[in-house]
Amino acid sequence: MTPLNSKEFEHSNPLRDAVALGNEPTRIVVSKPTEVPLLGKRITVQPGEQELPLYAAAFVVLRRAALRPMG
């Protein structure tokens, strides 16, 4: 955890500064095109099964644009 003073907090961006998950490769099945604006990058994902960093896969799944494959 990194404490922030009020000035730092005002200028922080949680999509860039507060990503708690790692980049372990994670397979998901994307159901609709989605953009992942995290860590100062913009990852565009298209429908189909693919491997993304864990932080991006979780973002897409939580946006209800993908599922984690069974098995």
N, CA, C and O atoms as a GROMACS GRO file, in nm:
protein
  284
    1MET      N    1   0.084  -0.116   0.000
    1MET     CA    2   0.000   0.000   0.000
    1MET      C    3   0.090   0.123   0.000
    1MET      O    4   0.190   0.129   0.072
    2THR      N    5   0.053   0.223  -0.081
    2THR     CA    6   0.127   0.348  -0.088
    2THR      C    7   0.037   0.462  -0.043
    2THR      O    8  -0.062   0.492  -0.110
    3PRO      N    9   0.070   0.526   0.069
    3PRO     CA   10  -0.013   0.638   0.114
    3PRO      C   11   0.000   0.758   0.020
    3PRO      O   12   0.107   0.782  -0.036
    4LEU      N   13  -0.109   0.833   0.004
    4LEU     CA   14  -0.110   0.952  -0.080
    4LEU      C   15  -0.152   1.072   0.004
    4LEU      O   16  -0.240   1.061   0.089
    5ASN      N   17  -0.089   1.187  -0.020
    5ASN     CA   18  -0.140   1.308   0.043
    5ASN      C   19  -0.254   1.362  -0.043
    5ASN      O   20  -0.280   1.307  -0.150
    6SER      N   21  -0.321   1.467   0.000
    6SER     CA   22  -0.440   1.515  -0.072
    6SER      C   23  -0.406   1.563  -0.213
    6SER      O   24  -0.487   1.542  -0.304
    7LYS      N   25  -0.292   1.625  -0.234
    7LYS     CA   26  -0.253   1.670  -0.369
    7LYS      C   27  -0.232   1.550  -0.462
    7LYS      O   28  -0.278   1.550  -0.576
    8GLU      N   29  -0.161   1.449  -0.412
    8GLU     CA   30  -0.136   1.328  -0.493
    8GLU      C   31  -0.268   1.258  -0.525
    8GLU      O   32  -0.287   1.208  -0.635
    9PHE      N   33  -0.358   1.255  -0.428
    9PHE     CA   34  -0.488   1.190  -0.448
    9PHE      C   35  -0.568   1.261  -0.558
    9PHE      O   36  -0.629   1.194  -0.642
   10GLU      N   37  -0.567   1.393  -0.559
   10GLU     CA   38  -0.640   1.470  -0.660
   10GLU      C   39  -0.592   1.438  -0.801
   10GLU      O   40  -0.670   1.440  -0.896
   11HIS      N   41  -0.462   1.410  -0.815
   11HIS     CA   42  -0.404   1.387  -0.947
   11HIS      C   43  -0.387   1.238  -0.980
   11HIS      O   44  -0.332   1.203  -1.084
   12SER      N   45  -0.435   1.152  -0.892
   12SER     CA   46  -0.420   1.009  -0.919
   12SER      C   47  -0.530   0.960  -1.012
   12SER      O   48  -0.637   1.021  -1.022
   13ASN      N   49  -0.503   0.851  -1.080
   13ASN     CA   50  -0.598   0.789  -1.171
   13ASN      C   51  -0.600   0.641  -1.135
   13ASN      O   52  -0.502   0.570  -1.160
   14PRO      N   53  -0.711   0.591  -1.077
   14PRO     CA   54  -0.713   0.451  -1.033
   14PRO      C   55  -0.695   0.350  -1.147
   14PRO      O   56  -0.648   0.239  -1.122
   15LEU      N   57  -0.730   0.386  -1.270
   15LEU     CA   58  -0.710   0.294  -1.382
   15LEU      C   59  -0.564   0.287  -1.423
   15LEU      O   60  -0.523   0.196  -1.496
   16ARG      N   61  -0.485   0.382  -1.375
   16ARG     CA   62  -0.342   0.381  -1.406
   16ARG      C   63  -0.258   0.347  -1.283
   16ARG      O   64  -0.158   0.276  -1.292
   17ASP      N   65  -0.300   0.399  -1.167
   17ASP     CA   66  -0.217   0.393  -1.048
   17ASP      C   67  -0.254   0.285  -0.946
   17ASP      O   68  -0.174   0.254  -0.858
   18ALA      N   69  -0.372   0.227  -0.957
   18ALA     CA   70  -0.418   0.137  -0.851
   18ALA      C   71  -0.459  -0.001  -0.903
   18ALA      O   72  -0.557  -0.058  -0.855
   19VAL      N   73  -0.386  -0.054  -0.998
   19VAL     CA   74  -0.415  -0.188  -1.050
   19VAL      C   75  -0.348  -0.290  -0.959
   19VAL      O   76  -0.225  -0.293  -0.947
   20ALA      N   77  -0.431  -0.373  -0.894
   20ALA     CA   78  -0.379  -0.463  -0.791
   20ALA      C   79  -0.344  -0.603  -0.842
   20ALA      O   80  -0.277  -0.679  -0.773
   21LEU      N   81  -0.390  -0.637  -0.962
   21LEU     CA   82  -0.365  -0.772  -1.015
   21LEU      C   83  -0.240  -0.773  -1.102
   21LEU      O   84  -0.198  -0.670  -1.154
   22GLY      N   85  -0.182  -0.889  -1.115
   22GLY     CA   86  -0.058  -0.905  -1.192
   22GLY      C   87  -0.082  -0.924  -1.340
   22GLY      O   88  -0.193  -0.906  -1.390
   23ASN      N   89   0.027  -0.963  -1.412
   23ASN     CA   90   0.013  -0.986  -1.555
   23ASN      C   91   0.033  -1.132  -1.594
   23ASN      O   92   0.080  -1.161  -1.704
   24GLU      N   93  -0.004  -1.224  -1.504
   24GLU     CA   94   0.004  -1.366  -1.540
   24GLU      C   95  -0.092  -1.391  -1.656
   24GLU      O   96  -0.205  -1.342  -1.654
   25PRO      N   97  -0.050  -1.467  -1.757
   25PRO     CA   98  -0.137  -1.497  -1.871
   25PRO      C   99  -0.263  -1.570  -1.825
   25PRO      O  100  -0.256  -1.667  -1.750
   26THR      N  101  -0.379  -1.522  -1.871
   26THR     CA  102  -0.508  -1.578  -1.831
   26THR      C  103  -0.596  -1.591  -1.955
   26THR      O  104  -0.613  -1.494  -2.030
   27ARG      N  105  -0.653  -1.710  -1.976
   27ARG     CA  106  -0.739  -1.733  -2.092
   27ARG      C  107  -0.882  -1.693  -2.060
   27ARG      O  108  -0.935  -1.727  -1.954
   28ILE      N  109  -0.944  -1.620  -2.154
   28ILE     CA  110  -1.085  -1.584  -2.142
   28ILE      C  111  -1.151  -1.600  -2.279
   28ILE      O  112  -1.083  -1.607  -2.381
   29VAL      N  113  -1.284  -1.605  -2.279
   29VAL     CA  114  -1.361  -1.607  -2.403
   29VAL      C  115  -1.438  -1.475  -2.408
   29VAL      O  116  -1.531  -1.453  -2.332
   30VAL      N  117  -1.396  -1.390  -2.499
   30VAL     CA  118  -1.455  -1.256  -2.513
   30VAL      C  119  -1.581  -1.267  -2.598
   30VAL      O  120  -1.581  -1.330  -2.703
   31SER      N  121  -1.690  -1.202  -2.550
   31SER     CA  122  -1.818  -1.208  -2.623
   31SER      C  123  -1.845  -1.082  -2.705
   31SER      O  124  -1.924  -1.086  -2.800
   32LYS      N  125  -1.781  -0.970  -2.669
   32LYS     CA  126  -1.800  -0.848  -2.748
   32LYS      C  127  -1.673  -0.764  -2.742
   32LYS      O  128  -1.600  -0.771  -2.643
   33PRO      N  129  -1.647  -0.685  -2.846
   33PRO     CA  130  -1.527  -0.602  -2.847
   33PRO      C  131  -1.524  -0.510  -2.725
   33PRO      O  132  -1.626  -0.453  -2.688
   34THR      N  133  -1.408  -0.497  -2.665
   34THR     CA  134  -1.393  -0.417  -2.544
   34THR      C  135  -1.254  -0.354  -2.543
   34THR      O  136  -1.158  -0.411  -2.595
   35GLU      N  137  -1.245  -0.235  -2.483
   35GLU     CA  138  -1.115  -0.171  -2.462
   35GLU      C  139  -1.082  -0.175  -2.314
   35GLU      O  140  -1.168  -0.153  -2.229
   36VAL      N  141  -0.956  -0.203  -2.285
   36VAL     CA  142  -0.908  -0.210  -2.147
   36VAL      C  143  -0.810  -0.093  -2.127
   36VAL      O  144  -0.696  -0.100  -2.173
   37PRO      N  145  -0.855   0.014  -2.058
   37PRO     CA  146  -0.768   0.132  -2.039
   37PRO      C  147  -0.697   0.127  -1.904
   37PRO      O  148  -0.727   0.206  -1.815
   38LEU      N  149  -0.602   0.036  -1.889
   38LEU     CA  150  -0.534   0.019  -1.760
   38LEU      C  151  -0.383   0.037  -1.775
   38LEU      O  152  -0.326   0.011  -1.880
   39LEU      N  153  -0.321   0.081  -1.667
   39LEU     CA  154  -0.174   0.097  -1.657
   39LEU      C  155  -0.118   0.188  -1.766
   39LEU      O  156  -0.006   0.167  -1.813
   40GLY      N  157  -0.195   0.288  -1.806
   40GLY     CA  158  -0.148   0.380  -1.908
   40GLY      C  159  -0.148   0.324  -2.048
   40GLY      O  160  -0.096   0.387  -2.140
   41LYS      N  161  -0.207   0.206  -2.066
   41LYS     CA  162  -0.216   0.142  -2.198
   41LYS      C  163  -0.363   0.127  -2.234
   41LYS      O  164  -0.449   0.138  -2.146
   42ARG      N  165  -0.391   0.103  -2.359
   42ARG     CA  166  -0.526   0.075  -2.405
   42ARG      C  167  -0.520  -0.054  -2.487
   42ARG      O  168  -0.470  -0.054  -2.600
   43ILE      N  169  -0.570  -0.163  -2.430
   43ILE     CA  170  -0.571  -0.292  -2.497
   43ILE      C  171  -0.709  -0.312  -2.559
   43ILE      O  172  -0.809  -0.301  -2.489
   44THR      N  173  -0.714  -0.340  -2.689
   44THR     CA  174  -0.841  -0.367  -2.756
   44THR      C  175  -0.854  -0.518  -2.773
   44THR      O  176  -0.765  -0.582  -2.828
   45VAL      N  177  -0.966  -0.573  -2.725
   45VAL     CA  178  -0.989  -0.717  -2.740
   45VAL      C  179  -1.111  -0.740  -2.827
   45VAL      O  180  -1.210  -0.666  -2.820
   46GLN      N  181  -1.102  -0.842  -2.910
   46GLN     CA  182  -1.209  -0.879  -3.001
   46GLN      C  183  -1.271  -1.012  -2.955
   46GLN      O  184  -1.208  -1.084  -2.878
   47PRO      N  185  -1.392  -1.044  -3.000
   47PRO     CA  186  -1.456  -1.169  -2.960
   47PRO      C  187  -1.371  -1.292  -2.994
   47PRO      O  188  -1.299  -1.294  -3.094
   48GLY      N  189  -1.382  -1.393  -2.908
   48GLY     CA  190  -1.310  -1.518  -2.927
   48GLY      C  191  -1.227  -1.551  -2.805
   48GLY      O  192  -1.212  -1.469  -2.714
   49GLU      N  193  -1.173  -1.672  -2.803
   49GLU     CA  194  -1.088  -1.714  -2.691
   49GLU      C  195  -0.949  -1.656  -2.709
   49GLU      O  196  -0.892  -1.661  -2.818
   50GLN      N  197  -0.895  -1.600  -2.601
   50GLN     CA  198  -0.762  -1.542  -2.608
   50GLN      C  199  -0.698  -1.534  -2.471
   50GLN      O  200  -0.762  -1.554  -2.368
   51GLU      N  201  -0.570  -1.504  -2.472
   51GLU     CA  202  -0.493  -1.494  -2.348
   51GLU      C  203  -0.458  -1.347  -2.325
   51GLU      O  204  -0.406  -1.280  -2.414
   52LEU      N  205  -0.487  -1.299  -2.205
   52LEU     CA  206  -0.457  -1.162  -2.167
   52LEU      C  207  -0.386  -1.162  -2.033
   52LEU      O  208  -0.392  -1.261  -1.960
   53PRO      N  209  -0.318  -1.052  -1.998
   53PRO     CA  210  -0.265  -1.041  -1.863
   53PRO      C  211  -0.382  -1.047  -1.764
   53PRO      O  212  -0.492  -1.002  -1.795
   54LEU      N  213  -0.359  -1.102  -1.646
   54LEU     CA  214  -0.465  -1.120  -1.546
   54LEU      C  215  -0.543  -0.991  -1.521
   54LEU      O  216  -0.666  -0.994  -1.516
   55TYR      N  217  -0.474  -0.878  -1.505
   55TYR     CA  218  -0.544  -0.752  -1.476
   55TYR      C  219  -0.641  -0.715  -1.588
   55TYR      O  220  -0.750  -0.665  -1.560
   56ALA      N  221  -0.604  -0.738  -1.715
   56ALA     CA  222  -0.690  -0.707  -1.829
   56ALA      C  223  -0.804  -0.807  -1.839
   56ALA      O  224  -0.918  -0.769  -1.868
   57ALA      N  225  -0.775  -0.935  -1.817
   57ALA     CA  226  -0.879  -1.039  -1.822
   57ALA      C  227  -0.986  -1.011  -1.717
   57ALA      O  228  -1.105  -1.022  -1.746
   58ALA      N  229  -0.946  -0.976  -1.596
   58ALA     CA  230  -1.043  -0.946  -1.490
   58ALA      C  231  -1.128  -0.826  -1.528
   58ALA      O  232  -1.248  -0.826  -1.505
   59PHE      N  233  -1.067  -0.723  -1.584
   59PHE     CA  234  -1.141  -0.604  -1.626
   59PHE      C  235  -1.249  -0.640  -1.727
   59PHE      O  236  -1.364  -0.597  -1.715
   60VAL      N  237  -1.213  -0.721  -1.829
   60VAL     CA  238  -1.309  -0.759  -1.934
   60VAL      C  239  -1.420  -0.846  -1.876
   60VAL      O  240  -1.537  -0.827  -1.910
   61VAL      N  241  -1.386  -0.942  -1.790
   61VAL     CA  242  -1.487  -1.028  -1.728
   61VAL      C  243  -1.582  -0.945  -1.642
   61VAL      O  244  -1.704  -0.964  -1.648
   62LEU      N  245  -1.529  -0.854  -1.563
   62LEU     CA  246  -1.614  -0.771  -1.477
   62LEU      C  247  -1.700  -0.673  -1.556
   62LEU      O  248  -1.802  -0.626  -1.505
   63ARG      N  249  -1.661  -0.643  -1.676
   63ARG     CA  250  -1.744  -0.560  -1.765
   63ARG      C  251  -1.852  -0.644  -1.834
   63ARG      O  252  -1.929  -0.592  -1.916
   64ARG      N  253  -1.856  -0.771  -1.800
   64ARG     CA  254  -1.951  -0.868  -1.860
   64ARG      C  255  -1.933  -0.880  -2.012
   64ARG      O  256  -2.030  -0.897  -2.086
   65ALA      N  257  -1.810  -0.871  -2.055
   65ALA     CA  258  -1.779  -0.884  -2.196
   65ALA      C  259  -1.702  -1.013  -2.225
   65ALA      O  260  -1.661  -1.037  -2.339
   66ALA      N  261  -1.683  -1.097  -2.120
   66ALA     CA  262  -1.609  -1.221  -2.140
   66ALA      C  263  -1.637  -1.316  -2.023
   66ALA      O  264  -1.687  -1.276  -1.918
   67LEU      N  265  -1.603  -1.442  -2.045
   67LEU     CA  266  -1.611  -1.546  -1.943
   67LEU      C  267  -1.478  -1.618  -1.936
   67LEU      O  268  -1.402  -1.618  -2.033
   68ARG      N  269  -1.450  -1.679  -1.825
   68ARG     CA  270  -1.332  -1.763  -1.811
   68ARG      C  271  -1.371  -1.902  -1.860
   68ARG      O  272  -1.471  -1.956  -1.812
   69PRO      N  273  -1.297  -1.965  -1.953
   69PRO     CA  274  -1.334  -2.098  -2.001
   69PRO      C  275  -1.327  -2.202  -1.892
   69PRO      O  276  -1.242  -2.194  -1.803
   70MET      N  277  -1.415  -2.298  -1.898
   70MET     CA  278  -1.416  -2.410  -1.800
   70MET      C  279  -1.308  -2.509  -1.839
   70MET      O  280  -1.281  -2.532  -1.957
   71GLY      N  281  -1.247  -2.568  -1.736
   71GLY     CA  282  -1.153  -2.675  -1.762
   71GLY      C  283  -1.012  -2.638  -1.767
   71GLY      O  284  -0.927  -2.724  -1.789
   0.00000   0.00000   0.00000
